[in-house]
């Protein structure tokens, strides 16, 4: 797990230097995988309908409910690798 955590942290740094900005759906996937890997299942109340960004982030994270932190870390690493080209 320590090796996976190190790779995850490296990927989290690399995502800041991607060759081009990902589309919004990909950004939500990056966000939700990172949250799931660090915090586990979504918690708290879903943001109101006027908070479009907060609601989209919450919904993307909620879709990963039940995904283990380990699985989320590996998916995050794989996604960042694909985006780096």
N, C-alpha and C positions, 0 to 999 in steps of 0.2 A: 504493500500500500504506500510505503514511503516513496518508492520510485514513481508510482503513479502520481502522487501528490506533487513531486518535483516537476514532472512533465506537465502537469496541470498548471502549476504556477508559471512555468516557462511559456506555455501557450497563452496564458492570461497577459503576459507581457508582450508577446508577439502580436496579439490581436490589435494592439495599439499602432503597429507599424505595417498594417496590411497595404499591399500595393494600390488598392482602390477601396473606396467606401462600399460596404455591402448594402444590398437593398434592405428595406424596412423589415421584411419577413425574416431575413437572415439575422439582422440585428436583434430581433426579438428572440430568435433561437439561441443566439450567443448569450443574451441576457438570462433567459430562462434556464439554460444548462448551467450557467455559472451560479445562479441562485440555488438551484437544486443541489449542485455539488457542494456548496458551502453551507446551506441552511436546511436542506431536506425539503419536505413538502411545504407548499404555500400555506401561509397563516395570515390571520387578520381578515378584516372585511374587504370585500371587493369595492374598489373606488366607484364613485357615482358616475352616472352616464355623461356628465359634463367634463369629466376628467378622462379624455380619450386616451392619452398616452399611458397614464397609470392603469387604466382598465385593460388596455392591450397587453401591458407587461404582466399584470396579474393573471389574465386569461392564458397567456403563453406559458407562464410558470405552472399554473394549475393543471395544464394538459400533461405535465410530467409527474403528476401525483403518483406515488408508488414506485417511482424509479429510484434505485439506490444511489447513494452519493458516488459510489465507485463507478457505476454505469454512466452517470451524468458526467463525471470527470473524463472518462474515456471518450464519450460522444463529443464533448467539448474539444478535446485534443484533436480528434479526427476531423472535426469541422474546421478548426483553425488551420490544420495542415492542408485541407482542400482549398481553403481561401487563399493561402499563401502561394498556391500553384505549384 
